[in-house]
Amino acid sequence: MPIVLIPTPLRRFTKNSSKVLVSGTVVSEVVDNLVLDYPEVQNHLLDSSGSIRQFINIFVDEDDIRNLRQLDTIVNVDSTVSIVPAIAGGNLKD
């Protein structure tokens, strides 16, 4: 089963687990099954229409799903799916 890496802000909804095993063959199935296993994650991961929130980035292994097939990106049994919230940054100019 693929491993899903849970970011620190969402761990309180996954029994403080930083990694969880979630079944699925494409990203959408993994996300759906993650929400089934940990329902409190849903409001932080998905918007009201059921889409991934804009500030959430998802990677399969090292690849950003936005550069692949997005939610239809294939997930292998030995894949690592990373959920990465975007962090607002400041101005890098001096």
Secondary structure as UniProt FT lines:
FT   STRAND          3..5
FT   HELIX           8..13
FT   TURN            14..16
FT   STRAND          19..21
FT   HELIX           27..37
FT   HELIX           39..41
FT   HELIX           42..45
FT   TURN            48..49
FT   TURN            54..55
FT   STRAND          56..60
FT   TURN            61..62
FT   STRAND          63..64
FT   HELIX           65..67
FT   TURN            68..69
FT   HELIX           70..72
FT   TURN            77..78
FT   STRAND          80..85
//
